[in-house]
Amino acid sequence: MRSGTVLILGRPNVGKSTLLNNIIGKKVAITSPKPQTTRFAIQAVYSDERGYILFLDTPGIFGKTKDSLSQKINQNTLKAINQGADVVIYMVDHTRKRDYEESKVLGIVRQLTKPKKILVINKIDKLKPSYLSQYKFLFQEFDDVQIISALKRKHLKPLIESIFKFLPEKKTSELKEILKGKPLPVLNINSRIYLEELIREKIFLLTRKELPYTTFVKVEQMEEKPNKVYYIKAIIYTTEDRYKRMLIGKNGSMIKKIGQFARKELELFLNHKVFLDLEIEVNRHWQESFE
């Protein structure tokens, strides 16, 4: 059997979290069409008869980091990179032009000399616009090239086959020691953080422009009530009073919508009826304390 670590790298919003979710077969990382959705590295294990793959989904690397949050997200990604990996997936989106941000990520990938490298061209379900010609010069630099649609789950099997081909062989006893009887998928986040991420995802999906980037979610209370309803109290922090008003919406319409969307998914995740109690508070300095 084969086993090893696979690091997924790319600039923001290329589809890294979507790829991980669809390989694992369940939601382990939140997604949205906006960059900066993923803020910390997420680990999850894929397994089949060939062995185990420990995937490490990293936040997208920002080319220019003016605010403290983007700087810390970049630092989190660099920490994950320095942990080492057997295989590196460098994911690019052929519908976006190469730019400084892309060159920065490529420069990091090129510095990694030990692992095998797979170039993954994502979003082949979209025909236009296409800047594939801007990436073809990379084909000779990588150990393999895979062209996929993470969203439509196209050509994921050949990608998995390619990964296993590059992973080292390990004895079954070694694999058991690595996993230590943990259920699959093995995640490096606890349920509280996972719930916070699901709520934050709905804010990204339902609000516009700069608002999602001013928010942070913290679950304060999780409790199963006698009536078999799971009570969850969460606070949405934002940086300005005007953003708080936008999150509340006219007559409470926005916070109600965020709560409805989040509650439905939380009930699927917990397999339980959920009462979701959301509050909004202003904390102008939460980005400075983000880790």
PLY file of the C-alpha trace (Angstrom):
ply
format ascii 1.0
element vertex 291
property float x
property float y
property float z
element edge 290
property int vertex1
property int vertex2
end_header
0.00 0.00 0.00
1.04 3.58 -0.56
0.68 6.55 1.74
1.85 10.15 1.91
1.09 13.84 2.15
-0.18 15.93 -0.75
0.04 19.71 -0.60
-2.43 21.71 -2.71
-1.10 25.12 -3.77
-2.48 27.90 -5.92
-3.53 31.50 -5.89
-6.87 32.47 -4.32
-10.09 31.13 -5.83
-8.62 28.54 -8.23
-10.76 25.73 -6.77
-8.49 24.06 -4.19
-11.20 23.58 -1.56
-13.72 22.41 -4.16
-11.20 19.81 -5.33
-10.61 18.56 -1.80
-14.33 18.33 -1.01
-15.07 16.34 -4.17
-12.13 13.97 -3.72
-13.03 13.26 -0.09
-16.69 12.90 -1.02
-18.01 15.24 1.66
-17.63 18.85 2.67
-14.43 19.39 4.64
-13.58 22.92 3.45
-15.87 25.87 2.82
-16.11 27.37 -0.65
-17.33 30.53 -2.34
-16.65 32.42 -5.57
-14.69 35.01 -3.58
-10.98 34.92 -2.70
-9.81 34.58 0.92
-12.57 32.09 1.72
-10.05 29.62 3.20
-8.06 31.23 6.01
-6.08 28.30 7.43
-4.72 24.98 6.19
-7.16 22.06 6.34
-6.11 18.41 6.46
-8.27 15.50 5.35
-7.53 11.86 4.51
-8.65 10.01 1.39
-8.41 6.22 1.39
-9.12 3.27 -0.89
-7.61 -0.17 -1.50
-4.36 1.44 -2.72
-3.63 3.27 0.55
-4.08 6.67 2.17
-3.56 10.24 1.00
-3.29 13.02 3.56
-4.38 16.15 1.69
-3.35 19.57 2.94
-5.53 22.33 1.46
-3.77 25.67 1.85
-5.21 29.20 1.71
-4.53 30.92 -1.59
-1.32 32.93 -1.74
-1.91 36.65 -2.21
0.44 38.58 -4.46
0.04 41.86 -2.58
-0.80 41.85 1.11
-1.66 45.32 2.36
-3.93 44.30 5.25
-2.85 42.28 8.29
-5.34 39.47 7.64
-3.97 38.71 4.15
-0.43 38.79 5.54
-1.34 36.26 8.23
-3.11 34.02 5.70
0.07 34.02 3.60
2.08 33.16 6.73
-0.26 30.24 7.47
0.23 28.92 3.95
4.02 29.18 4.17
3.95 27.28 7.49
1.98 24.48 5.82
4.44 24.38 2.92
7.37 24.06 5.30
5.84 20.93 6.89
6.99 18.98 3.85
5.05 16.79 1.42
5.51 13.79 -0.85
3.53 15.35 -3.68
2.66 18.95 -4.52
-0.39 19.82 -6.60
0.00 23.22 -8.24
-3.48 24.23 -9.36
-4.12 26.93 -11.95
-7.31 28.31 -13.46
-7.05 28.50 -17.26
-9.84 31.12 -17.39
-7.63 33.67 -15.60
-4.58 35.40 -17.04
-1.17 34.81 -15.50
-0.18 37.75 -13.32
2.15 38.74 -10.49
0.14 36.69 -7.98
0.46 33.58 -10.16
4.18 34.17 -10.60
4.60 34.40 -6.83
2.94 31.02 -6.28
4.93 29.46 -9.11
8.15 30.78 -7.58
7.31 29.01 -4.30
6.50 25.76 -6.13
9.79 25.91 -8.02
11.72 26.17 -4.75
10.29 22.83 -3.57
12.86 20.33 -4.83
12.06 17.13 -2.92
8.40 16.32 -3.69
6.95 15.17 -6.97
4.93 17.89 -8.63
1.64 17.67 -10.50
0.33 20.60 -12.52
-3.47 20.64 -12.35
-5.34 22.78 -14.89
-8.78 23.44 -13.38
-12.16 24.58 -14.73
-12.11 22.77 -18.08
-15.91 22.89 -17.95
-15.54 26.57 -18.88
-14.47 27.08 -22.49
-14.22 30.87 -22.51
-12.25 32.84 -21.67
-9.23 30.55 -21.85
-5.58 31.45 -21.31
-4.30 27.88 -21.44
-1.56 28.93 -23.83
-0.05 31.04 -21.03
0.45 27.90 -18.91
1.66 25.39 -21.52
5.32 26.33 -20.97
4.96 24.76 -17.49
4.14 21.29 -18.81
7.82 20.31 -19.10
8.58 21.43 -15.54
6.21 19.04 -13.81
6.25 15.29 -13.24
2.67 15.07 -14.50
-0.10 17.29 -15.87
-3.78 16.72 -15.19
-6.67 18.68 -16.70
-9.82 18.61 -14.56
-13.02 20.26 -13.46
-13.09 20.18 -9.67
-16.63 21.57 -9.62
-18.04 19.06 -12.13
-15.85 16.20 -10.76
-14.35 15.56 -14.18
-11.10 13.56 -14.45
-10.56 13.27 -10.69
-9.85 9.51 -10.96
-6.79 10.00 -13.21
-5.55 12.64 -10.77
-5.87 10.22 -7.82
-4.07 7.53 -9.84
-1.25 9.95 -10.57
-0.92 10.86 -6.88
-0.74 7.22 -5.76
1.92 6.54 -8.39
4.20 9.09 -6.72
3.54 8.14 -3.07
5.97 5.89 -1.16
5.03 2.33 -0.30
4.29 1.67 3.37
3.34 -1.36 5.42
-0.19 -1.65 6.77
1.15 -1.37 10.31
2.75 1.99 9.45
-0.53 3.28 8.04
-2.45 2.24 11.16
0.08 4.04 13.31
-0.31 7.21 11.25
-4.11 7.21 11.50
-4.34 5.69 15.01
-7.87 4.44 14.46
-9.32 7.84 13.62
-12.50 7.85 11.50
-12.22 9.00 7.91
-11.96 11.64 6.71
-9.45 12.62 9.40
-9.73 16.37 9.89
-7.43 18.71 11.77
-10.34 20.92 12.82
-12.79 20.28 15.66
-16.56 20.51 15.32
-16.71 24.01 16.80
-14.34 25.42 14.17
-16.19 23.50 11.44
-19.48 25.10 12.52
-17.86 28.53 12.54
-16.60 27.95 9.03
-20.03 26.88 7.74
-21.61 30.07 9.11
-18.81 32.19 7.64
-19.32 30.51 4.26
-22.94 31.71 4.18
-21.77 35.27 4.87
-19.40 34.99 1.88
-22.15 33.65 -0.35
-24.92 36.03 0.68
-23.11 39.36 1.08
-21.24 41.45 -1.45
-18.05 43.41 -1.98
-15.84 44.01 1.05
-18.29 42.88 3.74
-17.23 39.18 4.00
-13.60 40.16 4.60
-14.54 42.20 7.67
-16.18 39.25 9.41
-15.12 36.54 11.81
-17.38 33.91 13.44
-17.00 32.42 16.91
-19.25 29.69 18.33
-19.84 30.55 22.00
-22.15 27.71 23.02
-23.10 24.23 21.77
-25.66 22.32 23.77
-28.19 19.55 23.19
-31.49 20.58 24.79
-33.96 18.14 26.41
-36.29 18.49 23.42
-33.51 16.94 21.25
-32.78 20.28 19.58
-29.14 21.26 19.26
-28.68 24.84 20.47
-25.80 26.77 18.89
-24.96 30.34 19.82
-22.51 32.12 17.53
-21.23 35.67 17.34
-20.39 37.31 14.02
-17.69 39.92 14.57
-17.20 42.76 12.13
-15.03 45.85 12.08
-17.47 48.75 11.65
-20.98 49.77 12.74
-21.96 50.21 9.08
-21.01 46.59 8.37
-23.06 45.49 11.36
-26.09 47.27 9.90
-25.47 45.57 6.53
-25.24 42.15 8.20
-28.51 42.76 10.00
-30.25 44.03 6.85
-33.56 45.79 6.51
-35.87 44.58 9.29
-33.33 41.84 10.06
-33.62 40.27 6.59
-29.92 39.55 6.02
-29.13 37.99 9.40
-32.31 35.92 9.07
-31.21 34.66 5.63
-27.69 33.84 6.87
-29.21 31.94 9.79
-31.63 29.98 7.60
-28.96 28.88 5.12
-26.48 28.00 7.85
-29.05 26.12 9.96
-30.07 23.86 7.08
-26.49 22.79 6.46
-25.71 22.46 10.16
-28.66 20.08 10.53
-27.27 17.92 7.73
-23.81 17.96 9.30
-25.02 17.18 12.84
-27.96 14.96 11.79
-29.93 16.88 14.38
-32.53 19.64 14.62
-30.70 22.92 15.22
-31.66 26.21 16.85
-29.09 28.72 15.65
-28.76 31.90 17.71
-26.71 34.51 15.82
-25.50 37.81 17.25
-23.43 40.54 15.60
-20.79 42.53 17.45
-18.30 45.18 16.36
-14.62 44.49 17.08
-12.35 46.78 15.09
-9.22 44.83 16.00
-10.18 41.17 15.40
-7.97 40.94 12.29
-4.91 41.84 14.39
-5.52 38.89 16.73
-6.28 36.39 13.94
-3.91 33.39 13.93
0 1
1 2
2 3
3 4
4 5
5 6
6 7
7 8
8 9
9 10
10 11
11 12
12 13
13 14
14 15
15 16
16 17
17 18
18 19
19 20
20 21
21 22
22 23
23 24
24 25
25 26
26 27
27 28
28 29
29 30
30 31
31 32
32 33
33 34
34 35
35 36
36 37
37 38
38 39
39 40
40 41
41 42
42 43
43 44
44 45
45 46
46 47
47 48
48 49
49 50
50 51
51 52
52 53
53 54
54 55
55 56
56 57
57 58
58 59
59 60
60 61
61 62
62 63
63 64
64 65
65 66
66 67
67 68
68 69
69 70
70 71
71 72
72 73
73 74
74 75
75 76
76 77
77 78
78 79
79 80
80 81
81 82
82 83
83 84
84 85
85 86
86 87
87 88
88 89
89 90
90 91
91 92
92 93
93 94
94 95
95 96
96 97
97 98
98 99
99 100
100 101
101 102
102 103
103 104
104 105
105 106
106 107
107 108
108 109
109 110
110 111
111 112
112 113
113 114
114 115
115 116
116 117
117 118
118 119
119 120
120 121
121 122
122 123
123 124
124 125
125 126
126 127
127 128
128 129
129 130
130 131
131 132
132 133
133 134
134 135
135 136
136 137
137 138
138 139
139 140
140 141
141 142
142 143
143 144
144 145
145 146
146 147
147 148
148 149
149 150
150 151
151 152
152 153
153 154
154 155
155 156
156 157
157 158
158 159
159 160
160 161
161 162
162 163
163 164
164 165
165 166
166 167
167 168
168 169
169 170
170 171
171 172
172 173
173 174
174 175
175 176
176 177
177 178
178 179
179 180
180 181
181 182
182 183
183 184
184 185
185 186
186 187
187 188
188 189
189 190
190 191
191 192
192 193
193 194
194 195
195 196
196 197
197 198
198 199
199 200
200 201
201 202
202 203
203 204
204 205
205 206
206 207
207 208
208 209
209 210
210 211
211 212
212 213
213 214
214 215
215 216
216 217
217 218
218 219
219 220
220 221
221 222
222 223
223 224
224 225
225 226
226 227
227 228
228 229
229 230
230 231
231 232
232 233
233 234
234 235
235 236
236 237
237 238
238 239
239 240
240 241
241 242
242 243
243 244
244 245
245 246
246 247
247 248
248 249
249 250
250 251
251 252
252 253
253 254
254 255
255 256
256 257
257 258
258 259
259 260
260 261
261 262
262 263
263 264
264 265
265 266
266 267
267 268
268 269
269 270
270 271
271 272
272 273
273 274
274 275
275 276
276 277
277 278
278 279
279 280
280 281
281 282
282 283
283 284
284 285
285 286
286 287
287 288
288 289
289 290
